[in-house]
Every structure is written in C-alpha cells, then in structure tokens.
Amino acid sequence: MSIDPTSAEITKRAKSNLAFALRCVPSERRQHLVSFYAFCRVIDDLADDLDLPIEEKKTGLAGWKAIFETGSPDPTLGLEGLQGEVLKVRETYEIPSEYFTNIIEGCQMDLHPQRFGTWSDLQEYTYRVASSVGLVSLPLFGADPQRSHDYAVALGHALQLTNILRDISEDLSNGARIYLPLHDLGRFTYTERDLIGRVHDGRFIHFMNHQADRCEELYQKASELLPPEDHKALLAPRVMHRIYHTLLQRMRADQFRVFDRRYRLSKLHKFRLLVKERFS
C-alpha cells in the first residue's frame, strides 16, 4: 500500500518559481501556503498527466471540486491529508470556495485542446488558473484580501501570460494546446498552422513583442495597485514578479527563441532577485 506524499514533499519535488518564492515567507505562515501550493500542484499535474485516460482526469478534477461543495474529504481521491489541509486553509481564512473551484475549472479547460479568440477570452482562463491562486494566497501572506484584490488579479494575468509565452512549444507538444489570442495572430498574418509548424520569422517576433508589451502593461499595473500597507506581507509575489519579468525581458532580448529553448533562471540568479526585492 503506497503512502500519500505530504504537502511539503509535493512542493519540494515541484521545483517551481512559486515554490522558490515561498522561501521568503515567515515560517509561521509557510505551512498553510505549502498546503495550498501542493493542492495547486496536484490539480495541475492531474490535468497534465499524459498517461492518464481523459475520463479519469475528469472524474478526479470533479471529485476535488466536490470537496469544496461538501466541505468533507473524499477517500476515493487519495491524498486525504492534503484534502483536509486545504479545507482547513479555506475555513481558517474564510476564503470563498469559488476561488478554489475557479482553479480546478481552469485545469478542466486544459483537458481539451484550447483555442481563444481574443485577449478577453484568454483572460477568463488566466483569471482562473493564476489570478485565483493569488486571491487565495493574499490572507495566507498576511495581506488584506480586499485592499490587495486588484493587485493579485493583475499580477496573476501578467505571470500567466509570461508563462504562456515561454511554454508555447511545450503546450503544442502536449495535445496541440494553444494559449494565445487567435485574433492577435491574425493581426500579424501569422496562422495557427504556422504556429504548429513552429515557424520563427519576423511575423512571429512582431506578434510576440505585442504580447510582451501586454505583459509589461500588466506588470506595471500590478506595481501601481500594490498597497503600501501590504508591501512587506507580499514579498513572495513581489519576488515572483521580478523572476517572471526577468524571464520576459530575456525572451524579448533573444527574439523569443521559444521553439528551440526553455527559458529559465538559475537558482543563484533567483536568490539575487529575492535579496534585491527584500530590500526594495
């Protein structure tokens, strides 16, 4: 009989930028954040598991969604300890259940090849999978959920769009997923067929610069919306802002070679950004 991994083990294995940013959270607040992050990781991995039949993914995600409706863990899902932890997080901080279920619904959208006509359409997805994560996290960080609400939404859009630009090739390989506004592709006479064929030319670079400009506007908006009263409490998302903004700048300087390379920052580089942000 296998033993379910703990939330700390799930988080440690992920080695993501968010997991890295949690290092700067005070220890007394870290456990609830680790539990919530582990929940996000499990949901995301469930949707992305290439070896799992689609019906099992649907059943699993629906089951996780149901625990927030019933308020009780479901033994058939496994990870009962994590289920209990994330329900405790919801109750302790009085977080609306819809924030958690939004995240699950975003992952449910990943079960089929995605197409988004406009940026407005894509925002519905980025809100679910990224902004909702930020909204859950606000009280866990010690910030005021109402005061910092708009900041979390804007930063979530910025981080997820940066992530989408970085992962274009990976998403194409994973079920031909395209998380880009098709209307914008058309503006630059770059087609869906060109994208699937991984055509890297002037049209693609102009399109990507347009998306990067949108990211820059969102990062600027988030900075302007960050309440001074919550500046200290929101150190972790500020570090995420620096990491992903740096990735965006690196991709732009490299003319978005996303089809043949994976953009990432070294652990040392991320530590430098963390220290710089801590004292800003």
N, C-alpha and C positions, 0 to 999 in steps of 0.2 A: 504494500500500500504506500503510495507516494505521499510525502508531506508537503503541504502547500507552502510556497515561499512566503516570507514575511514581506511587509511593505518596504522595509529597509533594503532587503535583498533585491527586490524588483527595481527599486530606484537605483541602487548601486550598479546593477547589470546594464541599465539603460545607457549610461554614459552620455546623456544629452546635455545641451546647453542649460536647460531648465534645472536639471539635477545638479549641475555645477553651480548655478546661481544660488541654490538653496544653502550652499555652504556659508553664505554670509548672513543667514538668518539666525537670530539668537536661539540658543539650544532649547529654551523653554517653549518656543513656538514651532520648533522644527518638526516635531513628531506628527502633528496634525497635517502639516504641509507635505511631509513624506507620504503619509497615508493617502492624501488626496492625489498626489502625483502618481503614486502606484496605481490608483484607480484609473487615472487617465491613460497610463501606460498599458494596463490590461485591456481596456476598451479599444484602444488604438491597435494593439497587437492582434486582438481578436478579429477586427475588421480587415487587417492586412495579411493575415495568415494565408499564404498561397496553397498550403496543403489541406486546409480545412474546407469541406463542402459548403457551398453557399447557404444551404438550409440550416446547417449547424451554426453558422455565423449569425443568421437571422434569429434563431432561437436563443442563442447566447446573449445577443445585444438586447433582445426583447426582455429576457429574464433580468438583466441588470437594470433595465428601465423600470421593471415592475417593482423592484425592491424599494424604490423611492416612492412608489404609489402605495405600497402596503406598509412600509416602514419596518419590514422584517427581512432578515437574510433568507436566501433560498439555498438550501443544502445541495440542490441538484447542480448549481453553478460552480461549486467548488469555491475555494478562497473565502470560506465563511468568516475567517478572522478579518480579512480586508473589508468584506461587506459590512461587518459590524463597525469597523473603524470609520468608514466613510459615512455611515448613517449617524454615528456619534458626532462627526465633524458638522454635519448638517444641523443636528439638534443643538449642539453647543453654541454655534454661532448664528443660529436662526436664519440659515441661508435658504432662499426659495428653492424648492425642489426643481423648478423649471431650469435653473442654471445647470444642474447636473444632467437632467434629461436632454437639454439642448446639446450637450457634449456627445451624448450617446446618439442622438438623432443625426448629428454631423457625421459620426462614424457609420451610421446606417446608410447615409448618402454615398459612402465610399464603396458600398457593396456592388455597385454597378458603374460602368464607365460614365464619367461625368462630363457634361457639357454646360457651359454657362454663356448665355448670350451677351450680357453686359456686365460691367463692374458692379452695378446694383444687384444683379443676380448673384454674382460671386460673393458679395458682402454677406448675403444670407448664410452662406457656408462658413466664411471666415468668422462671422459672429459666433456661430455655434461651436466651432472647434477651437477657437482661440480667445475671443473676447469673453466668452462664458467662463473659460478657465480663469481669466483674470478677475472676473466678478466674484467667483467663489473664493479666490485667494485673498482678496482685499482684507476681510476681517481676520484671516489667519495671519497675515503680515502685521496686523495691528493698525491698519488704516481704517478710516471712516468709509463704510460702503457707499453712502450717498454722496459724500463730498468727492470721492475719487472715482465714482462710477464712469463718468465720461472719459477720464484718463485711461481706465482699464479697457474700455471699448476701443478707443483709438489705437492704443498700443497693440492690442490683440490683432486688429486688422493689419497693422504695419508688420508685425512679426510673422504673421501667417503668409502675407503676400511675399515677403522676402523668402520665406521657406519654400513657397510655391516656385518662385523663380529659380532658386538653387536646385530644386528637385525635379525639374522638368523631365530630364532623361529617365530618371528612376521611375517617375509616375507613368511615363509612356511604356516602360517595360513591365509595369505592374498593372496589367489589364487595360492598357491603352487609355489611361486616365489623363485628362487634360483639364487643369485647373486654371484656365486663362480665359479672359473675355473674348469670345469669338468676334464680336463687333470690333474690338481693337485690332485683332489680327487682320480683319478686312480693311481697316484704315490704311494699313501698310502693305496691302496687296500680298500678304503672306497667308497661305492657306493652311487648313488643317492637315492636308496631305504633305505640305512642306514640313510641317512640324513633326509629323510621324516619320518622315524621311530624314529628320534631323538636319535640315538644310540650314547652314550657318552662313548667312550672307548679309549684305547691307540692310535689307528689309527686316531681317530678324534683329539685327543690332538696334535699328531705329525703334522697333516695337518694344524691345527690352528696355531701352532707355526711357521710353514713355511710361512703362510700368515702374521703373526705378524712380522716376520723377513723382509718381503717385505715392510710392513708399516714402520718399523724402517728405512729402507734404504731411503724411500721416505721422511720421516720427516728430516733425515739427509741431503738429497739432497736439500730440501726446505731451510733449515738453511744456507747451503752453497751458495744458489742462492739469498738470501735476500740482496739486495743492501744496503750498509751502508747509502747512501743518503736518502733512503726511510724507514729506520728503525723506526723512530718516527711516520711517517704517517701510517705505517702498524701495529700499536699497536693492533687493533682489530683482524686481522688474526693471529698475534703472540699469542694472548690470546686463540684463537680457537686451535692453535697448542698445547698449553700447556694442555688445557682441554681434547682434544681427545687423546693426547699422554698419559696422566694420565689414561684415561679410558682403553686404550690398555694395559698399564702396570698392571692395576688392573685385567683385564680379564686374562692375562697371569699368574699372581701370583695365581689366583683362578682356574687355569686349565680350563678356558673357559667354565664355567657352564651356557652357554647362553641359554640352553633349559629350564632351570627352574628358571632363574632370569634375571632381567633387570638391567644392569649396568648403574649407573648414579652418578653424583657428587652432593652433597648438595650445596645450594646457598652460604653458608659460605665458603665451600671449593673452589668454583669458584671465589669468591671475593678474597680469599687469592692468588690464581693463578694470578688474574688480577693485584693485587698490586705488586706481585713479578715480573711480566713481565713489568709493567710500569717502574720499577726502574732498569731494567736489561740493 
